[in-house]
Amino acid sequence: VVDNLSAGHREFVKWGDFHLCDLGDMDALRAVFAGRNISAVMHFCAFTFVGESVENPQKYYQNNVANTLNLLRVMREFNVDKFIFSSTAAIFGNPVAVPISEDHPLEPINPYGRSKLMVERVLADYARAYDLRYVALRYFNAAGADPDCDVGEWHDPETHLIPLILDAALGKRESLAIFGTDYDTSDGTCVRDYIHVTDLAAAHIGALEHLGRGGASDVFNLGNGTGFSVREIIDTARKVTGRDIPIQEKGRRAGDPAVLIADSTKAMSVLNWKPAHADIGEIVETAWRWQQKLYREYKK
């Protein structure tokens, strides 16, 4: 595990060796590869805040694009030819069709999405030129926590909907802001496809096995194929927690599409993958148990 801990937590590295290393430090990165028989790399580290990417695009292009090029360069130096990349549904921009399949037009509307699309295009070029084999996994809304509560969401600042809702349930914030109540959806709020984090993990193992058996480079959407509105998530959280969750209705945020739902048929077929935690109540329940542990053990 390589991390500069700019956003991660040392406590969460529970499996394997840990190396405090920034991908901008080529010598440190080479030292991680040296003397090890590394067969594949899974690349998760990126800055992911859409609003921040608009305000500070240099930060996003430097880390998400340039530092990924550093990693790919060192992989080539050490003859590592298999790569699994965390991409995002943000590369699609405003959807022209729902559910969204892999061949949907790629028109990201912010620097974060553009940085991820740039890397996908780099990977395609490297595959042609250098025989790199890769899988890019386009996450929709990752949610929930490890069912055993070993790890879960811990962001600072927190921007993800479900942890924000649960913070309000715990009284850690006065209310939850709903941004936009006039969308063309069943209740006027945005609809998103929430996929449990352990299902994402399983897809990465499937991708690794796909490359290990000689599978071709490819891209896959990862979602449950079902959308839930902001109000539906709040109502689910109220049922799970048994607590009131005060809300504040605010105007729309720029760049928020009304509906984002994945078509994950391709991943199910090629990677032999199927979400095991598709029930939204179960997703929120695992997040709730984790959120209580987070404040009990880490945010004292």
Stockholm file with secondary structure:
# STOCKHOLM 1.0

chainA/1-300         VVDNLSAGHREFVKWGDFHLCDLGDMDALRAVFAGRNISAVMHFCAFTFVGESVENPQKYYQNNVANTLNLLRVMREFNVDKFIFSSTAAIFGNPVAVPISEDHPLEPINPYGRSKLMVERVLADYARAYDLRYVALRYFNAAGADPDCDVGEWHDPETHLIPLILDAALGKRESLAIFGTDYDTSDGTCVRDYIHVTDLAAAHIGALEHLGRGGASDVFNLGNGTGFSVREIIDTARKVTGRDIPIQEKGRRAGDPAVLIADSTKAMSVLNWKPAHADIGEIVETAWRWQQKLYREYKK
#=GR chainA/1-300 SS CEECCSSSCGGGCCSSCCEECCTTCHHHHHHHHTTCCCCCEEECCCCCCHHHHHHCHHHHIIIIIIHHHHHHHHHHHTTCCEEEEEEEGGGGCSCSSSSBCTTSCCCCCSHHHHHHHHHHHHHHHHHHHHCCEEEEEEECEEECCCTTSSSCCCCSSCCCHHHHHHHHHHTSSSCEEEECSCSSSSSSSCEECEEEHHHHHHHHHHHHHHHHTTCCCEEEEESCSCCEEHHHHHHHHHHHHCSCCCEEEECCCTTCCSEECBCCHHHHHHSCCCCSCCCHHHHHHHHHHHHHHIIIIICC
#=GC SS_cons         CEECCSSSCGGGCCSSCCEECCTTCHHHHHHHHTTCCCCCEEECCCCCCHHHHHHCHHHHIIIIIIHHHHHHHHHHHTTCCEEEEEEEGGGGCSCSSSSBCTTSCCCCCSHHHHHHHHHHHHHHHHHHHHCCEEEEEEECEEECCCTTSSSCCCCSSCCCHHHHHHHHHHTSSSCEEEECSCSSSSSSSCEECEEEHHHHHHHHHHHHHHHHTTCCCEEEEESCSCCEEHHHHHHHHHHHHCSCCCEEEECCCTTCCSEECBCCHHHHHHSCCCCSCCCHHHHHHHHHHHHHHIIIIICC
//
